[in-house]
Amino acid sequence: MAVSSLIITLSLLFVAATCTAGAVGAAATTTTALDDVCGALGEFYVTPELCASALCYDPSSPCRAARDAPAVAALAARLAAANATAARDRVEAAAAAASSSAAAPGLRACLQLYGGLVPALEWAAGSVAAGRLPGAREVIQAGQYVAVGCGGMAGGAALPRENDAFGTMALVAYAVLASMSKGY
Ligand SMILES: *[C@@H]1O[C@H](CO)[C@@H](O)[C@H](O)[C@H]1NC(C)=O
């Protein structure tokens, strides 16, 4: 009896605290989970501004709605997979359009990298959403190298801008996951 009423009281307090936090958050006077996570990535050379601009670029994935650090990580992994898919599609189109130009072999090699990366990133996004970071972190790190590698293979002018955009997202997503999984 005493215990169950204590539990009810605590539950009500929790609900009240959650509602208050939501109301205050809406007035932008407290920091969100995104601000907390993005503010702690300095050792990975990611500024709070770079982090927030990457994770908040897509209005259909509301970044400030992420309620805690694992939700921010899940958002980052999902956006990295979506960006890689967009980059792969644009590289594929560029490779087809450039079929006989000097840039074609580099674009095709880049496309092969993305072809392997996209399914791995989709797995990683599902894994992080389920709370599992090991493996996902390494896949996202590999994504950084794919973006840089494509820059070297296909060259600046021939490469769609989505490659750089994905590279930035992979840098940020890797930093988010690495900051949360120190020491495993
Ligand atoms: C990919 O992510 C970047 C952030 O680095 C964003 O600005 C860009 O619009 C995204 N591009 C696509 C096609 O998804």
The ligand as a MOL file (V3000), in Angstrom:
LIG
                    3D

  0  0  0     0  0            999 V3000
M  V30 BEGIN CTAB
M  V30 COUNTS 14 14 0 0 0
M  V30 BEGIN ATOM
M  V30 1 C 23.4000 15.1680 -46.7060 0
M  V30 2 O 23.8430 15.7240 -45.4970 0
M  V30 3 C 24.2180 17.0750 -45.5220 0
M  V30 4 C 24.8450 17.4370 -44.2230 0
M  V30 5 O 26.1940 17.1760 -44.3370 0
M  V30 6 C 23.0590 17.9010 -45.9880 0
M  V30 7 O 23.3560 19.2660 -45.9460 0
M  V30 8 C 22.6790 17.4530 -47.3740 0
M  V30 9 O 21.6260 18.2060 -47.8760 0
M  V30 10 C 22.3630 15.9890 -47.4170 0
M  V30 11 N 22.1540 15.6210 -48.7970 0
M  V30 12 C 21.2840 14.7100 -49.2040 0
M  V30 13 C 21.0770 14.5890 -50.6550 0
M  V30 14 O 20.6710 13.9990 -48.4830 0
M  V30 END ATOM
M  V30 BEGIN BOND
M  V30 1 1 1 2
M  V30 2 1 1 10
M  V30 3 1 2 3
M  V30 4 1 3 4
M  V30 5 1 3 6
M  V30 6 1 4 5
M  V30 7 1 6 7
M  V30 8 1 6 8
M  V30 9 1 8 9
M  V30 10 1 8 10
M  V30 11 1 10 11
M  V30 12 1 11 12
M  V30 13 1 12 13
M  V30 14 2 12 14
M  V30 END BOND
M  V30 END CTAB
M  END
